[in-house]
Structures are given as structure tokens and as C-alpha cells.
Amino acid sequence: MKLDIDEIIDVLSRTPALLKELLNGLSSDWVNSNEGSETWSQYDVVGHLIHGERTDWMTRAKIILNYGERLAFEPFDRFAQFEASKGKTFEELLEEFAVLRKENINTLQELKLTEADLEKTGRHPELGKVTLGELLATWVVHDFDHIGQIARTMAKQYENEVGPWKAYLSILQSRKC
Amino acid sequence: MKLDIDEIIDVLSRTPALLKELLNGLSSDWVNSNEGSETWSQYDVVGHLIHGERTDWMTRAKIILNYGERLAFEPFDRFAQFEASKGKTFEELLEEFAVLRKENINTLQELKLTEADLEKTGRHPELGKVTLGELLATWVVHDFDHIGQIARTMAKQYENEVGPWKAYLSILQSRKC
């Protein structure tokens, strides 16, 4: 599907309210459940999304627009949330994510990006040359990836409760990230 | 995780608003996108969820409570939505699902099910003996299955737009239902 900046903004804007609808006020058993050792709980995932808002998406977009390929992105820390979320309630994390996402969407809108802007290039520390359009598409897919992860993780909490229906529920056969 | 009827009701009650948050007002390109031939679009999935509200979950729960194993469930038609949704807008389907789910949740609450009720048994036409608890757990997991499917289907629309980031996005490697 061809990239459309208004559609990207529309889809990215939906995620905070969607996560609140799915997760706000759930018992801590659900919030802290995961898929086994070295997998993430809902709490961990929202912390990870917060770190992305703070250090990844718009930070990198601005590097592409201001420096092009001359300045490589900082590597993203996939484990930062284990320190950064400490002491925060899950509802605080959901709200923090909503505030940061809104700020980033506002910044993105103010940039009034053109189709030509989406072709501008930057340098990823591992992947090499990438475009601004690829970065924004990845932001969208990354949201869906973690929405899917949360759905899968929550589904698996009832893996032993569904009895013989397990055979019909493909999400229970799907693998961890 | 042990089944708790209040938690089941809580989680099932969230799905209509969550789907509206994710999908309402999206362009028809997004709504009608799928994962390739013989896979379902967002439009198809919501039609399928509607058919479940009409003929599956609470219908079967009442059969278990009223007839036990003496009356087998009717087989569920996984393709009914292709006829039933004809002529309806996607927003109409989302609203129809919300209304039906609310009615079913109200009925479920009125039953005031006990832990002993969850052990009551019925007869599935293919799977044989199942319990009411297994049916309700399956209802929950089935919601998550289709939320995950929608996230995956939407993610895949940008599969070619994410460039080299594809290697990092596990949802793009996951299979169809």
C-alpha cells in the first residue's frame, strides 16, 4: 500500500486509546502475564513503546531531515523499559505513552511532509541506508506488532482453560516474538 | 489462569470499543485489505464476529445450561458473513457487533454463573464433551485471535514500505490463520 502521510498519522493516533480500551483497569495478573521466560508482559510492552516515543521515531525522523546520512541514528535500547518503568503503575505508563504519542504526532503534523520528503535518507547503525518513508511505515507496523503481541500474550493465559477448542485457535499455536 | 466470570465479562466487554478505536473511519483500502487469497479482510472478520454473537457463544451456553450433553450444538458456519454482511457499510457492522455483544454480555451477567456452573458439560458436534467454562474461555481467546489477525493483516499492508526494517518486525514473518 502506498504511503500516505495523513493515513500514517491517523493510524498512529489511534494506538493510545486502543491500548487503554484493551488494558486499563485490568487485574495485575493480566497486566503482568507473559509468554514464558524472556518474554514481555503488557507492562513491559507499554514501557517499550514509551521508550520508542522518547528516543526512536521522531528523534530519527529529525536526524534524517537535518543531517541525512551524515549522522547515524543512536542504537535503540530494547531493554530500557526495565529500568525506566520502575515504580510506575501500569495506568501511569498508559497515560505517559498517550501524552508522548500526542506530542510526537503534533510534531509530525507540523513538519508538513511531502512525498519528496519521504524519499530522504538517513543511516541506521545496523541496517545502513533507510528512508524517512521506511521509518514512518516501520513506526506503524511496530505498533501493530505489539498490539498483536499483547493479544497473543493475553490469549495464552487461557491456553489450558479452552479445553479441546485449542485445536481451532490459531493464536495459541503462534510463537513468541 | 483460573477462570473468573467477572474477568471474562470485563475482557469481552472491551472488544467492540477496541475495534471501533482501531478501525472506525479507516479508508476502504485498509478495511478491505487481507493477507492474500482465501484470507479475511477487516470487513470479513467483523462480519464473522457478528455471526458468532448471533449463533455461537450465548446460544451454546444456553444449550449447555438447558440440555447438557443431550443436545449437540449446531455446527458453526465460518463463512456465513460473506452473505450476511452484503450491502452493509463497515461502520454498520462495527455498530451491529457492539449492540449484539452488549446484549450477550447482559444475558451472561443475568445468569449469575457460579463456579459449579462452569463445570457443566455440553456436546460439540466435532470436539465432543466440553464445559461451559471452556466455552467462555474460548470466546475470550477467539476475540484475541481476531484482534491479532487484524493487527497482522494491517501490518502486512506496509510490508514493502518498511524497507530493511522488515527483518526486525516479527509480525511480518508470522503466518496467516
Interface residues (C-beta under 8 A of the other chain):
Chain A: M1 L3 E7 D10 V11 R14 A17 L18 E21 L22 G25 L26 S27 D29 W30 S33 H124 L127 G128 V130 T131 G133 E134 L135 A137 T138 V140 V141 H142 F144 D145 I147 G148 Q149 A151 R152 M154 A155 Q157 Y158 E159 E161 V162 G163 P164 W165 A167 Y168 L169 S170 I171 L172 S174 R175 C177
Chain B: M1 L3 E7 D10 V11 R14 A17 L18 E21 L22 G25 L26 S27 D29 W30 S33 H124 L127 G128 V130 T131 G133 E134 L135 A137 T138 V140 V141 H142 F144 D145 I147 G148 Q149 A151 R152 M154 A155 Q157 Y158 E159 E161 V162 G163 P164 W165 A167 Y168 L169 S170 I171 L172 S174 R175 C177
